[in-house]
Amino acid sequence: MSEIIGIGTDICAVSRMERAIQKQHFYERVFFEQERAYLEAKENARAQSAAAMFAAKEAVSKALGTGFIRGVMPWTIEVTHDAAGKPGVRLHADALARLEEIGGRNVHLSLSHEGDMAMAFVVVEG
């Protein structure tokens, strides 16, 4: 039987992310290559999608019980999308180690955006 062992939520202003992704260092450090390819394909909705994905990274770190510390950083949390567009999460390095440490098996992600705000909600299932 599975149980919920962590939840996290976060919001991010699209206008803030629009400015942030103009900085190449930030964009390349925070977003994985496949995430950047996904964002580039979004064209006019690039900043909106980037804000939702960044909110997801924050929400995952909260669901793992750390926030952005102890090696759980945006560049260790990858937001994925299946063929139908459903978002998912792939963890790397210390984020993956933290998931294993707390007994997590699945990470569920929901994203939403409206106007200048994007949000993410995460459930870690053990």
C-alpha positions in Angstrom: 0.0 0.0 0.0 1.4 3.4 -0.9 1.2 6.5 1.2 1.8 10.2 0.7 5.1 11.1 2.2 5.6 14.6 0.9 3.6 17.5 -0.7 4.9 20.8 -2.1 3.5 23.8 -3.9 5.0 26.9 -5.4 4.0 29.9 -7.5 6.2 31.9 -9.9 5.5 35.2 -11.6 5.7 34.9 -15.4 7.1 38.4 -15.8 10.0 37.5 -13.3 10.8 34.4 -15.2 10.7 36.2 -18.6 13.5 38.4 -17.3 15.4 35.6 -15.7 15.5 33.4 -18.9 17.0 36.2 -20.8 20.2 35.6 -18.8 21.9 32.7 -20.6 23.8 31.5 -17.4 20.5 31.2 -15.5 18.7 29.6 -18.4 21.4 26.9 -19.1 22.1 26.2 -15.4 18.5 25.9 -14.2 16.9 24.1 -17.2 18.1 20.8 -18.6 18.7 20.5 -22.3 15.4 18.7 -22.9 13.6 21.3 -20.8 15.1 24.1 -22.9 14.1 22.3 -26.1 10.5 22.1 -24.8 10.5 25.8 -23.9 11.9 26.8 -27.3 9.1 25.0 -29.0 6.6 27.0 -26.9 7.5 30.3 -28.6 5.0 32.9 -27.3 4.3 30.8 -24.2 8.0 30.2 -23.3 8.1 32.4 -20.2 4.8 31.1 -19.0 6.0 27.5 -19.4 9.4 28.3 -17.8 7.6 29.9 -14.8 5.5 26.7 -14.3 8.6 24.5 -14.7 10.6 26.6 -12.2 7.6 26.5 -9.7 7.7 22.7 -10.2 11.3 22.5 -9.2 10.6 24.5 -6.1 7.5 22.4 -5.3 9.5 19.2 -5.7 12.2 20.5 -3.3 9.6 21.2 -0.7 7.9 17.8 -1.2 11.3 16.3 -0.6 11.4 18.2 2.7 14.5 20.2 1.9 13.9 23.2 -0.2 16.9 24.3 -2.2 19.5 23.0 0.2 21.6 19.8 0.8 22.3 19.4 -2.9 18.6 19.5 -3.9 18.9 22.3 -6.5 16.9 23.3 -9.6 19.5 21.5 -11.8 18.9 18.2 -10.0 15.1 18.3 -10.8 14.0 17.8 -14.3 10.5 18.5 -15.5 9.4 16.2 -18.3 6.3 16.0 -20.5 4.9 12.9 -22.1 3.5 12.8 -25.7 0.1 14.0 -24.5 1.8 16.9 -22.6 1.3 15.5 -19.1 4.1 16.8 -16.9 6.3 14.6 -14.9 9.5 14.7 -12.9 12.9 13.0 -13.3 15.3 13.4 -10.4 19.1 13.4 -10.5 22.0 13.4 -8.1 21.2 14.6 -4.6 17.5 15.0 -5.4 17.2 11.4 -6.4 19.2 10.4 -3.3 16.9 12.4 -1.1 13.8 10.7 -2.7 15.3 7.3 -1.8 16.3 8.5 1.7 12.7 9.4 2.5 11.3 6.2 0.9 9.7 7.9 -2.1 8.8 5.8 -5.1 6.7 8.2 -7.3 6.5 11.9 -7.8 3.3 13.3 -9.1 3.2 16.8 -10.6 0.4 19.2 -11.7 1.1 22.6 -13.3 -1.2 25.5 -14.0 -0.9 29.1 -15.1 -3.2 32.1 -15.4 -2.1 35.6 -16.4 1.2 36.5 -14.8 1.2 33.6 -12.4 2.2 30.0 -12.8 1.9 27.3 -10.1 2.9 23.7 -9.4 1.7 21.1 -7.0 3.7 18.0 -6.1 2.9 14.8 -4.2 5.6 12.3 -3.3 4.3 8.8 -2.9 6.1 6.1 -0.9 
